[in-house]
Amino acid sequence: MNLKSLAIALGMSKTTVSRALNGYPEVNSRTREIVLAAAKKVGYRPNPLARSLAVGRTNVLGMIYPLLPSDLGDSVFLSVVNGMSDAVEASKMSLIIAPVSPQNEQPSYETMVRGRQVDGLVVGRTKVVDERIAYLTKVGFPFVANGRTRIDAPYAYFDYDNDTGIDLAVSFLAAHGHQRIALLSAPLDLHFAYERKESFIRCMAQAGLPLDPHYLLDNTFDRRSGYQAMQQLLACSPRPTAVIVDNHLSGVGVVRALMDAGIEIGKEISVIVWGNVEDTLIGINVTTIDQPDLRRAGAKMVEMLQSLLAGTPPERLQEIWQPVLLPGATVGRCADASDT
């Protein structure tokens, strides 16, 4: 039975029946009860497309994501996505992830917004200056940023506290006698990498520790680049006694490079990695700056986006969760602490 037949059987207009089925407040409760009971009795199921057109919603949330080869094996990315999937399924919605090439990312946002293909978007890998967020803000399209950016207008975002995480790492290494500390960063146009480097420079200064520019390397965002950056640090004279890696994908390459070079990690050189690498490096308990509850974080972003769609102002939808330091076997007392 279609909507027209149901309306005829009830002696009501199609508009009234449609509004009753979709929960419009102007339909009185008695009429809604009658329509819902009749629909249930005859097994009526609304056409999803027609229903979405009627209420102006697709019931679909989306992510436009320039996938890197490492993303499909990235436990952090997959945990966040799984949390998002749990939340949309519980809300009887759908989630689409549209993989795109980096050069086609901005046009893809414009196409998806113009076509109203989704109700709202989660924007990942936010940049210091982010054209995607500037565009979505300008056109008034609902979004939640997974990370922060520099923009004057209020926007909804979810992030972990980059300052606190780096402070934890520097303080932990300093407490173990390390002074020659290196930082390996992701590309610095990414906001998290920029913030973590700025925090590192500030924390080193506050601790009265020397900052060697040779120990500051960026554009490390996968195993290969992490491996190569660590080789570059090993060629320094003197070498750093400790390394902080601002992302877990590079961290895998860093640890591998040290192992291949015969370096005893935690004794000759200490390492702290931002993000969990336990699943990838079997048998090595890496000291990490951990982002707790990643699956719940994914669900939280969906909840925030749903609140935004319900009319909550974006400035009331700004979440910063705290990272924690998880000690492991890759940090030890600086061997030459008395000489530094």
Residue pairs with C-beta under 8 A, 6 or more apart in sequence:
1 9
1 42
1 43
1 44
2 47
3 14
3 17
3 18
3 44
3 46
3 47
3 50
4 14
6 17
6 35
6 38
6 39
6 42
6 44
7 13
7 14
7 16
7 17
9 38
9 42
10 17
10 34
10 35
10 38
12 31
12 35
16 27
16 31
16 35
17 35
18 54
19 26
19 27
20 27
20 31
20 32
20 34
20 35
20 36
21 35
21 36
21 39
21 46
21 51
22 46
22 51
22 54
22 55
23 32
27 35
38 44
48 59
52 58
52 59
57 119
57 309
58 116
58 117
58 118
58 119
59 92
59 93
59 94
59 119
60 93
60 94
60 95
60 96
60 117
60 118
60 119
61 84
61 88
61 93
61 94
61 95
61 96
61 118
61 119
61 120
61 121
61 122
61 302
61 305
62 95
62 96
62 97
62 98
62 112
62 117
62 118
62 120
62 121
62 122
63 84
63 95
63 96
63 97
63 98
63 121
63 122
63 123
63 124
64 98
64 100
64 105
64 108
64 109
64 112
64 121
64 123
64 132
65 71
65 97
65 98
65 99
65 100
65 124
66 99
66 100
66 101
66 102
66 105
66 125
67 99
68 221
68 222
69 222
70 222
70 223
70 249
71 77
74 249
75 276
75 279
75 280
76 248
76 275
76 276
76 291
76 294
79 294
79 295
79 298
80 146
80 294
80 295
80 297
80 298
80 301
81 97
81 298
82 295
82 298
83 294
83 295
83 296
83 297
83 298
83 299
83 300
83 302
84 95
84 122
84 298
84 299
84 301
84 302
85 95
85 298
86 295
86 298
86 299
87 298
87 299
87 302
87 303
88 94
88 95
88 302
91 302
91 306
95 302
96 118
98 108
98 112
100 108
105 132
106 131
106 132
106 135
109 121
109 132
109 135
109 136
110 135
111 117
112 118
112 121
113 135
113 136
113 139
113 141
119 142
119 309
120 141
120 142
120 143
120 144
120 305
120 308
120 309
121 136
121 141
121 142
121 143
121 144
121 305
122 143
122 144
122 145
122 146
122 301
122 302
122 305
123 130
123 132
123 133
123 136
123 143
123 144
123 145
123 146
124 146
124 147
125 146
125 147
125 190
126 133
126 145
126 146
126 147
126 148
126 149
126 157
126 190
126 191
126 192
127 149
127 189
127 190
127 191
128 149
128 150
128 188
128 189
128 190
128 191
128 194
129 149
129 150
129 189
130 145
130 149
130 150
130 151
130 191
133 143
133 145
133 149
133 151
133 155
134 151
136 143
137 151
137 153
137 155
142 305
142 308
142 309
143 155
143 156
143 305
143 308
144 156
144 157
144 158
144 301
144 304
144 305
144 308
144 317
145 155
145 156
145 157
145 158
146 157
146 158
146 159
146 301
147 157
147 158
147 159
147 191
147 192
148 157
148 159
148 191
148 195
149 155
149 157
149 191
150 191
154 313
154 314
154 315
155 314
156 304
156 305
156 308
156 314
156 317
156 318
157 317
157 318
157 319
158 297
158 300
158 301
158 304
158 319
158 321
159 192
159 319
159 320
159 321
160 291
160 320
160 321
160 322
160 323
161 320
161 321
161 322
161 323
162 192
162 195
162 196
162 199
163 195
163 199
164 322
164 323
165 196
165 199
165 274
165 289
165 323
165 325
166 196
166 199
166 200
166 203
166 244
166 246
166 289
167 199
167 203
168 289
168 323
168 324
168 325
169 244
169 272
169 274
169 289
169 325
170 181
170 200
170 203
170 204
170 207
170 209
170 244
171 203
171 207
172 272
172 287
172 325
172 327
172 331
173 181
173 242
173 244
173 270
173 272
173 331
174 181
174 207
174 209
176 242
176 270
176 331
176 332
176 333
176 334
176 337
177 333
177 334
177 337
177 340
178 241
178 242
178 270
178 334
178 337
178 340
179 209
179 210
179 241
179 334
179 337
179 340
180 210
180 212
180 215
180 238
180 239
180 240
180 241
180 242
180 340
181 204
181 209
181 215
181 240
181 241
181 242
181 243
181 244
182 212
182 215
182 216
182 217
182 233
182 240
182 242
182 243
182 244
183 196
183 197
183 200
183 215
183 216
183 217
183 243
183 244
183 246
184 217
184 218
184 220
184 226
184 229
184 230
184 233
184 243
184 244
184 245
184 246
184 250
184 254
185 193
185 196
185 197
185 216
185 217
185 218
185 219
185 220
185 246
186 192
186 193
186 218
186 219
186 220
186 221
186 246
186 247
186 250
187 193
187 218
187 219
187 221
188 194
188 197
188 218
188 219
192 246
193 218
193 246
193 247
196 246
196 274
197 216
197 218
197 246
200 244
201 211
204 210
204 211
205 211
212 236
212 240
214 236
215 233
215 236
215 240
217 229
217 232
217 233
219 225
220 226
220 228
220 229
220 245
220 247
220 250
220 253
221 247
221 249
221 250
222 249
222 250
222 253
223 249
223 250
223 252
223 253
223 256
224 253
225 250
225 253
226 245
226 249
226 250
226 251
226 252
226 253
226 254
226 257
227 253
227 254
227 256
227 257
228 253
228 257
229 250
229 253
229 254
230 243
230 253
230 254
230 257
230 258
231 257
231 261
233 239
233 240
233 243
234 257
234 258
234 261
234 263
239 269
240 269
241 269
241 270
241 334
241 335
241 336
241 340
242 269
242 270
242 271
242 272
242 331
242 334
243 254
243 269
243 270
243 271
243 272
244 271
244 272
244 273
244 274
245 251
245 254
245 271
245 272
245 273
245 274
246 274
247 273
247 274
247 275
248 273
248 274
248 275
248 276
248 277
248 288
249 275
251 271
251 273
251 274
251 275
251 277
251 286
252 277
252 280
252 281
254 271
254 273
255 265
255 271
255 273
255 277
255 281
255 284
255 286
255 330
258 265
258 269
258 271
259 265
263 269
265 271
265 284
265 329
265 330
266 329
266 330
266 331
266 332
267 332
267 335
268 335
270 287
270 330
270 331
270 332
270 334
271 286
271 287
271 330
271 331
272 287
272 288
272 289
272 325
272 330
272 331
273 286
273 287
273 288
273 289
273 330
274 288
274 289
274 323
275 288
275 289
275 290
275 291
276 288
276 290
276 291
277 286
277 288
278 285
278 286
284 328
284 329
284 330
285 328
285 329
285 330
286 328
286 329
286 330
287 325
287 326
287 327
287 328
287 329
287 330
287 331
288 325
288 326
288 328
289 323
289 324
289 325
289 326
290 323
290 324
290 325
290 326
291 297
291 321
291 323
292 321
292 322
292 323
292 324
293 321
297 321
300 319
304 317
304 319
307 317
308 314
308 317
334 340
